Amino acid sequence: MDISVAIERAFAFLVEARDRAGFWNDFDLAPGSSDEWVTAYVGLAIASLETESAIHVAFEAWQWLLSRRKVDEGWGYNRLTPRDADSTLWALKLAEVLGYGHWASAQQAYAFLEQHMCECGGMTTYASDVQIRQFIGASASASFVGWCGPHTCVTAAVATLEQFRMAACDFLKTRQESDGCWRSYWWTEDEYATALAAEALLPHSPQQVQSALNWAINRIRSDGSVPSTVFPLGSCFATAWIIRLLLLSDDLNQVMAPLQQAVHWLLEQQNSDGSWAASAGLRVAFPHMCQPRNFNEWKLGGKKEGAICLDQKGLFTTATVFQTLVVLFRVINRYPDLRASGENENGDRSLGDREFWKKSAIALTI
């Protein structure tokens, strides 16, 4: 499939999936579906395309987020839940991409986010347990050391915001596992935290990034898919993040074979409506858990602590794949020395076919 066609179809799906007010909602937990967090995340993915229509859609998402926030607060899972750092940082990343990070509303949200930075440099989801404890009806004696401790996945995500970059990167340097990955707290897929951490550390710790790349290559199966806890036969969400990770290589020729396999597999998974199957596994740890990966009794489809919840509408997964393809598109076109290697045994064009990518770039007119 032509990469530009896949991007255009995904863009159309995401735009069509919006509420008429300009927001998206997905996942389904006890407080309902997420609109603020999901809108910030999807809006940022849309903005990555940088076309006039994409920026317009992303700006409408930002405007909607502004209409939802309260004075001196950030954003949350939805209007019912207490504000949190993870939702807020994605909204601020959207603001920065659109050029509105200097707005007073964004600066107030930055101040809110600063409250969540731990002394170690890690970013926690909740700076205080007071509001979230009351919200979920936990007893006064219940521990929230897990939810209020530093989270690698949240820290990796915030590390691209300039004022948090240095502290976040220092923290991330100390949290890489021996196999090269970074562990996600809120996700069943470590690919999420690993790709974001490696992107943040790319200019500073090339050896750690290389270790992550080695881990990524080993995650790709012979058919190009990357398995996850929930999808052992292949997760579109995990595969997209692995591709993002491989694109950090300073020599794409060295990762071309696994990269090509993963891209082909991912393109083949796109549904007729332009989406990809829901496969983002949101892991709702118990508040006291610091190492949720050691827990083995997760309830798939549950709505409270101890549950793994998928993005039922596929919006989070589709936005992730969409942005990955946009990043892939740009990276390939920056490598003029890549040459076509002909067609493979199935008659498909090689990922290294520069003319194919160049033609796709011209076709991308969203």
Steps between C-alpha positions, in 0.01 A plus 500: 500500500615853424599664828330826404172316442523339844562840659214665312256223593602515864465878502150472357406242763624713788329815374173313450525351849497841670204627691345801329650717776848399381613241756565127507416249772614142549566232764225413747576500872283556806498882454387451139699554184802728479457820303760749628800264501400326177429830322843635593671182380307466174522873433878489530518207259284687250716813531811299408379493140552880479259553211252787511202272559681300768603813690142625482369177654772505768424864584133418550609228743715754689211745514276231641759412764522866599125508550529211746778614730465675832716777642847382607427141403603269223295232332389151597355174371167680470311778674399278791848388601768700684754666271821304439846552356471253213187655351639849553834437333334372182283812488810718545685311228209578270517866603874515428464343155229750411708790633283578802728390779549865602130559558407577861278192518788278389742666743259434787484138396881489499495618860256221581728249330804618697329382818530144370877498448668293770841583644646208306392663173219255434146616431214353699140481384356645820695742718264442790272213593233721657267556207551168325458311830166670554397447138546122500370462856819354645541472876720742693749220564533389135846559354538709185874459475459357150282770346691779673846369421710579191383320185743425221237516225372839620854634537594382151198679357572829678869499407435677169366806684804724530470608863482138617748349254820505706356356820288247314793378292718463810227286651455290187871427479472314831187302414597302191470124551788263429330379180486856365136592560327740735200368694158655456292549812159570349540284189531130435745588221854606595538615139317821592741608775808370317437691177421824683801464730736425212369801303570725797847358559610483137727806508640421846543123542566327167612178669175470691305570183697230319416256778133588454534445125643154559206422727259627235643282226462194720135588560407466131383156392561345158169633363586856610260514794581584860308301764355642819348358816149542364583427135760222489448461123584862433409843636463798263564733793823327605618458141453871429715596798771254395510665158532842668790356696678353197476833322741641761785298349782715362532248216166379368673244279595309814136463607343496154400133497304494829368850432366394163337191648329699775376771261357250254322311778357819645373626165331168437308534828320822405124455495279604210382807694859623544540391863716241667360248748492614862812367667615770745491319833441754777599332826320633807731405784389497861609824673758323716671320210847619407576203274172411324675260262539259794120470536349206312126532559404781265140509382473579131208732439463599865427858598682545830834424660638168389362540148651522154285720280531526122417805291174350384452748217855449377567874512808485720650217295417665168643834612820324606539317169408815307773706666751218458433488126539878476835481683607207283405691188720795589798295618517293183494811283801636690716212379584571133757220494237232546456314174228275364572135553234379261195302591485223756367152435144625548540772242493779761723803479794513736491752784834616363344603168559874523292572190204328662527721807560810292189425296303444819615836633370676194168316536453610861269798456271487803 
